[in-house]
Amino acid sequence: VYILDPSGTELCNWQVPSVNGSLSDIATPITVGMVNGKEHAFFGSTRFLVALNTADCKPLWTHPNQYLHSRPAHDAAADVLYVGAYGGVATRARLEAVRASTGQLLGTFDAGAINSGLHCSPGLSSDGKTVYVGDNETPTLYALDVSNPASMQARWSKATSDKVKARPLVTPQAIYVAAEGGGQTLHAFAPADGSPLPNFSFLAKSGFMTDPLLGADGEIYVGSQDGMFYSIDTNGKELASFDVGGRMRNPVVGPGNIVYLPRLKPGRLVALTSKLEPLWTAQPSSSTDHRFMGAPTISGSTVYIGSTTGFLYAFDATPPTSN
């Protein structure tokens, strides 16, 4: 893991320790949060969950287990991390609640298949009392009561049209869930009881491959496996679409409600208006070995994204001053 300043200068780095001579890969996106007044990066590897001080790259703690794809959700007020973990042989995949300041395991909830991992990144309600997480083996969304992380219980669970790996979009009005594979359905459930919103309906031509994302004006952005990226309203009506020309990764919304959408290969970053009109495209290489594997990150007026060729790119994210 590398910590860089905005100009790209390396400040420090840290290597996940090996186990029995075997290196551990970074396997989840990073979440940044405050612990005891200091900024920390939380992430999972194929061996550990880690809390890393971003000032000096010294680990606050490491918690042993195997983590795959699930981005930790940090409840700073409660000092708790929620993350999907690998179940192991004869053990179901599970959601873990871990004390953010110490790495202590507080509780678990079995929410997946035996000998499998819970890949979905959990979504946290604004009051910190409910975690929403999908099962990537059985088509199910869980709403978990986490008032006491030591004894997490399901408030409700609802079937989805296919497995769920994308992080649910949590709003006060609805929980939006994108089904993968052949599901093709973007679901909208009422937060209180999981009942489907009666006026909401959106069906894509293929399964989804990005997390649903909320725009500045209330629109919902989501991308599908056939390269189509959609903007829809809260009733599921399509507002606009854009063909990125291949599989994509999670977008971000930056200043001026500009959407930055990365294509997987060859790696391409597209800047779109809220109406999904292209502003510019950046493609550093035409080689299919050059891939953008993760979501971009916005800091100030710069958008950053890393590639599989070992480069971190920084692009100007200043909104246009005119049409």
Steps between C-alpha positions, in 0.01 A plus 500: 500500500636842399410836655560789258460876522281678238804553275573126486797504739519186711470574871522144628408141415416176677522134398241255632700239695547156348362188664713185482696661218186583299433863411157654558324698226299816565152369420253778587459872424627734773279691743647804677374607842603658829602304811598690816546818298734340246423405139519130421458286188292184547528216249496124469758263356496129432641454852406800716271795565723800561477846657793710372599843629518717188756736656779243532366171351519327836224247565276571795398133490454200272211255536550154345253366242456492124323792332395521134364816333287620796582863581481564877219729617615725785261624768727759664248590771472139616869419433401197289598361159270269305655280231421184308736209571585156369325219685748219445459124487164389646430861603262747341615834363428773751479867581741601776469787746846611616597771751666769287740616772624157612421239231296297750238276336166606648257274317416317178196428284492201266380627165651283229581152379735250661865527388430835336563869556255785555608732216235771539609826662257583782289815496437682830191699593552863603408424862746208516234253612458297180747339259383389156699226331440261210592135462709423192402130496127503574292791363423672831526845656524518880413794723684440827427656837845606623387692807706240687779384264566198724160352410412617149156381390308530175223761509390359165634322193373516144564291192661673201500398134863378520803505729605834650864613500442874454477716811139604568422869461344608831269803503228602745234414241631174355773238489613453138657165414654402165478130413791340317505221243170442327303703753497824296276659763568805713294445814364766734391392849342698783757536781254418780365162385661416166180529302566579130423860409174473302581761235862400436604285205824488302626211289829511307597280204766321706601457863649795688869541579526827697367615833195728467616859549296804604546819297486855633147554367357171628558293186638146531793382289568132431694304237434161344722223365427585135676837535187711546498764773164640612355798680155432645256685724359378831211328319735298280442711189805516275623858465808435285747231401859482376689214333850488647608233251579217742484389858535774758591564861325709765464869408521803729323837492726802522465880512232637270313167511744357246508121488839331454449155352790255452502231234685181590708431185667662333487735798296808414360775724198693370369824650122534457247769579203409720312436173779253404636722226877441458729789590834328445663159479844393623652173378871479586560180298330292231635176647245267660763432769442857617194484722325727747402250771366727774277801546643851458553722804426874509710741706438869450511563125691182412377151418741211564489145364747210503579251224624143481823623339612651831413865433276738693348766274378846602257693278361852529147482642426874482142539368462685169416870539253496212302260283 
